[in-house]
């Protein structure tokens, strides 16, 4: 297990400690970090998919693309 140090506003720390009192805060932070990673990976996948669709659209101007090819 690794240790990480982050600076957060005092108000955030206070609210976090208040809301998650008596719980394993390390596990909560780990879960939140995993969720943030997954969300970022999904954003990157969506961005790539959009870029690919836009490239297909450009090609479509010259040669129509089937729905199957887009899918």
DSSP file (Angstrom, degrees, kcal/mol; ACC not computed):
  #  RESIDUE AA STRUCTURE BP1 BP2  ACC     N-H-->O    O-->H-N    N-H-->O    O-->H-N    TCO  KAPPA ALPHA  PHI   PSI    X-CA   Y-CA   Z-CA
    1    1 A X              0   0    0      0, 0.0     2,-0.2     0, 0.0     0, 0.0   0.000 360.0 360.0 360.0 138.6    0.0    0.0    0.0
    2    2 A X        -     0   0    0      2,-0.0     2,-0.4     0, 0.0     0, 0.0  -0.667 360.0-134.1-102.2 158.1    1.3    3.5   -0.9
    3    3 A X        -     0   0    0     -2,-0.2     2,-0.3     2,-0.0     0, 0.0  -0.932  21.6-171.1-110.3 136.2    0.9    6.7    1.0
    4    4 A X        -     0   0    0     -2,-0.4     2,-0.5     2,-0.0    -2,-0.0  -0.939  11.1-149.6-125.4 150.2   -0.1    9.9   -0.9
    5    5 A X        +     0   0    0     -2,-0.3     2,-0.4     2,-0.0    -2,-0.0  -0.982  20.0 171.4-121.8 125.9   -0.2   13.5    0.3
    6    6 A X        -     0   0    0     -2,-0.5     2,-0.5     2,-0.0    -2,-0.0  -0.972  27.6-133.5-130.4 146.2   -2.6   16.0   -1.2
    7    7 A X        +     0   0    0     -2,-0.4     2,-0.3     0, 0.0    -2,-0.0  -0.877  31.6 171.5 -97.7 129.6   -3.5   19.5   -0.1
    8    8 A X        -     0   0    0     -2,-0.5     5,-0.0     2,-0.0    -2,-0.0  -0.943  42.6 -85.0-132.1 155.3   -7.2   20.2    0.1
    9    9 A X     >  -     0   0    0     -2,-0.3     4,-2.1     1,-0.1     3,-0.5  -0.302  39.1-120.5 -58.3 144.2   -9.1   23.2    1.4
   10   10 A X  H  > S+     0   0    0      1,-0.2     4,-2.7     2,-0.2     5,-0.2   0.856 112.9  56.6 -55.5 -37.9   -9.7   23.1    5.1
   11   11 A X  H  > S+     0   0    0      2,-0.2     4,-2.6     1,-0.2    -1,-0.2   0.896 106.4  49.2 -63.1 -40.1  -13.4   23.2    4.6
   12   12 A X  H  > S+     0   0    0     -3,-0.5     4,-2.8     2,-0.2     5,-0.2   0.930 111.9  48.6 -64.6 -45.4  -13.3   20.1    2.3
   13   13 A X  H  X S+     0   0    0     -4,-2.1     4,-2.7     2,-0.2     5,-0.2   0.925 112.3  48.8 -60.0 -45.1  -11.3   18.2    4.9
   14   14 A X  H  X S+     0   0    0     -4,-2.7     4,-2.1     2,-0.2    -2,-0.2   0.937 114.0  45.0 -61.7 -47.7  -13.6   19.2    7.7
   15   15 A X  H  X S+     0   0    0     -4,-2.6     4,-3.2     2,-0.2     5,-0.3   0.898 112.5  52.2 -64.4 -40.3  -16.7   18.1    5.7
   16   16 A X  H  X S+     0   0    0     -4,-2.8     4,-2.6     1,-0.2    -2,-0.2   0.947 111.7  45.7 -59.7 -49.3  -15.1   14.9    4.5
   17   17 A X  H  < S+     0   0    0     -4,-2.7    -1,-0.2    -5,-0.2    -2,-0.2   0.862 115.6  48.2 -62.7 -35.6  -14.2   14.0    8.1
   18   18 A X  H >< S+     0   0    0     -4,-2.1     3,-0.9    -5,-0.2    -2,-0.2   0.940 115.2  42.4 -69.7 -48.3  -17.7   14.9    9.2
   19   19 A X  H 3< S+     0   0    0     -4,-3.2    -2,-0.2     1,-0.2    -3,-0.2   0.867 123.2  37.5 -68.4 -37.4  -19.6   13.0    6.5
   20   20 A X  T >< S+     0   0    0     -4,-2.6     3,-2.0    -5,-0.3    -1,-0.2   0.044  80.9 152.7-106.8  25.7  -17.4    9.9    6.7
   21   21 A X  T <  S+     0   0    0     -3,-0.9     3,-0.1     1,-0.3    -3,-0.1  -0.292  70.9  14.6 -56.8 135.2  -16.8    9.8   10.5
   22   22 A X  T 3  S+     0   0    0      1,-0.3    -1,-0.3    -5,-0.1     2,-0.2   0.478 105.9 109.4  79.4   1.9  -16.2    6.3   11.8
   23   23 A X  S <  S-     0   0    0     -3,-2.0     2,-1.3     1,-0.0    -1,-0.3  -0.681  85.6 -92.7-107.7 163.8  -15.5    5.0    8.3
   24   24 A X     >  -     0   0    0     -2,-0.2     4,-2.1     1,-0.2     3,-0.2  -0.615  41.0-173.5 -75.7  96.2  -12.3    3.8    6.7
   25   25 A X  H  > S+     0   0    0     -2,-1.3     4,-2.8     1,-0.2     5,-0.2   0.823  80.1  58.4 -66.0 -32.2  -11.3    7.0    5.0
   26   26 A X  H  > S+     0   0    0      2,-0.2     4,-2.2     1,-0.2    -1,-0.2   0.917 108.5  45.9 -62.8 -41.6   -8.4    5.4    3.2
   27   27 A X  H  > S+     0   0    0     -3,-0.2     4,-2.7     2,-0.2    -2,-0.2   0.901 112.0  51.4 -67.3 -40.5  -10.8    3.0    1.5
   28   28 A X  H  X S+     0   0    0     -4,-2.1     4,-2.5     2,-0.2    -2,-0.2   0.936 112.3  45.8 -61.8 -46.8  -13.2    5.8    0.7
   29   29 A X  H  X S+     0   0    0     -4,-2.8     4,-2.5     2,-0.2    -1,-0.2   0.890 111.9  52.1 -64.0 -39.1  -10.4    7.9   -0.9
   30   30 A X  H  X S+     0   0    0     -4,-2.2     4,-2.4    -5,-0.2    -2,-0.2   0.924 110.9  47.4 -61.6 -44.7   -9.1    4.9   -2.8
   31   31 A X  H  X S+     0   0    0     -4,-2.7     4,-2.4     1,-0.2    -2,-0.2   0.902 111.9  50.3 -63.9 -41.4  -12.6    4.2   -4.2
   32   32 A X  H  X S+     0   0    0     -4,-2.5     4,-2.4     2,-0.2    -1,-0.2   0.897 110.6  49.6 -64.3 -39.6  -13.0    7.9   -5.1
   33   33 A X  H  X S+     0   0    0     -4,-2.5     4,-2.3     2,-0.2    -2,-0.2   0.912 110.5  50.2 -65.1 -42.0   -9.7    7.8   -6.9
   34   34 A X  H  X S+     0   0    0     -4,-2.4     4,-2.6     2,-0.2    -2,-0.2   0.919 111.0  49.5 -60.8 -43.3  -10.6    4.6   -8.8
   35   35 A X  H  X S+     0   0    0     -4,-2.4     4,-2.6     1,-0.2    -2,-0.2   0.912 110.0  50.7 -62.9 -42.2  -13.9    6.2   -9.8
   36   36 A X  H  X S+     0   0    0     -4,-2.4     4,-2.2     2,-0.2    -1,-0.2   0.894 110.6  49.8 -62.3 -39.8  -12.1    9.4  -11.0
   37   37 A X  H  X S+     0   0    0     -4,-2.3     4,-2.6     2,-0.2    -2,-0.2   0.932 111.4  48.2 -63.4 -46.4   -9.7    7.2  -13.1
   38   38 A X  H  X S+     0   0    0     -4,-2.6     4,-2.4     1,-0.2    -2,-0.2   0.906 111.4  50.4 -61.3 -42.3  -12.6    5.3  -14.7
   39   39 A X  H  X S+     0   0    0     -4,-2.6     4,-2.3     2,-0.2    -1,-0.2   0.905 111.1  48.5 -63.6 -41.3  -14.4    8.5  -15.5
   40   40 A X  H  X S+     0   0    0     -4,-2.2     4,-2.3     2,-0.2    -2,-0.2   0.912 110.9  50.6 -65.5 -41.8  -11.3   10.0  -17.1
   41   41 A X  H  X S+     0   0    0     -4,-2.6     4,-2.2     1,-0.2    -2,-0.2   0.897 110.1  50.5 -62.6 -39.5  -10.8    6.8  -19.1
   42   42 A X  H  X S+     0   0    0     -4,-2.4     4,-2.7     2,-0.2    -2,-0.2   0.907 108.7  51.9 -64.1 -41.8  -14.4    6.9  -20.3
   43   43 A X  H  X S+     0   0    0     -4,-2.3     4,-2.6     1,-0.2    -2,-0.2   0.918 110.2  48.9 -59.3 -43.3  -14.0   10.5  -21.4
   44   44 A X  H  X S+     0   0    0     -4,-2.3     4,-2.3     2,-0.2    -1,-0.2   0.891 111.1  49.5 -65.4 -39.2  -10.9    9.6  -23.4
   45   45 A X  H  X S+     0   0    0     -4,-2.2     4,-2.5     2,-0.2    -2,-0.2   0.912 112.0  48.4 -64.7 -42.5  -12.8    6.7  -25.0
   46   46 A X  H  X S+     0   0    0     -4,-2.7     4,-2.6     2,-0.2    -2,-0.2   0.915 110.5  51.4 -63.1 -42.5  -15.7    9.0  -25.9
   47   47 A X  H  X S+     0   0    0     -4,-2.6     4,-2.5     1,-0.2    -2,-0.2   0.924 111.2  47.5 -60.4 -45.0  -13.3   11.6  -27.3
   48   48 A X  H  X S+     0   0    0     -4,-2.3     4,-2.5     2,-0.2    -1,-0.2   0.911 111.6  50.7 -62.6 -43.0  -11.6    9.0  -29.5
   49   49 A X  H  X S+     0   0    0     -4,-2.5     4,-2.4     1,-0.2    -2,-0.2   0.909 111.1  48.5 -62.7 -41.8  -15.0    7.6  -30.7
   50   50 A X  H  X S+     0   0    0     -4,-2.6     4,-2.6     2,-0.2    -1,-0.2   0.920 110.5  51.0 -64.2 -43.3  -16.1   11.1  -31.6
   51   51 A X  H  X S+     0   0    0     -4,-2.5     4,-2.0     1,-0.2    -2,-0.2   0.911 111.0  48.7 -59.9 -42.1  -12.9   11.8  -33.5
   52   52 A X  H  X S+     0   0    0     -4,-2.5     4,-2.3     2,-0.2    -1,-0.2   0.904 111.0  50.0 -65.8 -40.7  -13.3    8.6  -35.4
   53   53 A X  H  X S+     0   0    0     -4,-2.4     4,-2.3     1,-0.2    -2,-0.2   0.901 109.7  51.2 -63.9 -39.9  -16.9    9.5  -36.3
   54   54 A X  H  X S+     0   0    0     -4,-2.6     4,-2.0     2,-0.2    -1,-0.2   0.879 108.9  51.1 -66.2 -36.0  -15.8   12.9  -37.5
   55   55 A X  H  X S+     0   0    0     -4,-2.0     4,-2.1     2,-0.2    -2,-0.2   0.922 110.4  49.3 -64.6 -43.0  -13.2   11.3  -39.7
   56   56 A X  H  X S+     0   0    0     -4,-2.3     4,-2.1     1,-0.2    -2,-0.2   0.889 108.3  54.0 -62.3 -37.8  -15.8    9.0  -41.1
   57   57 A X  H  X S+     0   0    0     -4,-2.3     4,-1.0     2,-0.2    -1,-0.2   0.901 106.6  51.4 -63.5 -40.5  -18.1   12.0  -41.7
   58   58 A X  H >X S+     0   0    0     -4,-2.0     3,-0.7     1,-0.2     4,-0.5   0.922 111.2  47.5 -61.4 -43.5  -15.3   13.7  -43.7
   59   59 A X  H >X S+     0   0    0     -4,-2.1     4,-3.3     1,-0.2     3,-1.3   0.848 102.3  65.5 -64.0 -33.1  -14.8   10.6  -45.8
   60   60 A X  H 3< S+     0   0    0     -4,-2.1    -1,-0.2     1,-0.3    -2,-0.2   0.793  88.2  66.8 -63.0 -28.2  -18.6   10.4  -46.3
   61   61 A X  H << S+     0   0    0     -4,-1.0    -1,-0.3    -3,-0.7    -2,-0.2   0.865 116.4  27.4 -59.4 -34.0  -18.5   13.7  -48.2
   62   62 A X  H << S+     0   0    0     -3,-1.3     2,-0.4    -4,-0.5    -2,-0.2   0.850 140.0  16.2 -93.2 -43.3  -16.5   11.8  -50.9
   63   63 A X  S  < S-     0   0    0     -4,-3.3    -1,-0.3    -5,-0.1    -2,-0.1  -0.973  84.8-118.7-136.4 118.0  -17.9    8.3  -50.3
   64   64 A X        -     0   0    0     -2,-0.4     2,-0.4    -3,-0.2    -3,-0.1  -0.225  26.9-141.5 -56.3 143.3  -21.0    7.5  -48.3
   65   65 A X        -     0   0    0     -8,-0.1    -1,-0.1    -9,-0.1     2,-0.0  -0.900  14.3-123.0-110.3 136.3  -20.4    5.4  -45.3
   66   66 A X     >  -     0   0    0     -2,-0.4     4,-1.7     1,-0.1     5,-0.2  -0.306  21.3-115.6 -73.9 160.2  -22.9    2.7  -44.2
   67   67 A X  H  > S+     0   0    0      1,-0.2     4,-2.6     2,-0.2    -1,-0.1   0.871 117.5  57.7 -60.6 -36.8  -24.5    2.6  -40.8
   68   68 A X  H  4 S+     0   0    0      1,-0.2    -1,-0.2     2,-0.2    -3,-0.0   0.900 104.7  49.7 -62.1 -41.7  -22.7   -0.7  -40.1
   69   69 A X  H  4 S+     0   0    0      1,-0.2    -1,-0.2     2,-0.2    -2,-0.2   0.874 111.6  49.0 -65.5 -37.6  -19.3    1.0  -40.8
   70   70 A X  H  <        0   0    0     -4,-1.7    -2,-0.2     1,-0.3    -1,-0.2   0.913 360.0 360.0 -67.5 -42.2  -20.2    3.8  -38.4
   71   71 A X     <        0   0    0     -4,-2.6    -1,-0.3    -5,-0.2    -2,-0.2   0.507 360.0 360.0 -65.5 360.0  -21.3    1.4  -35.7
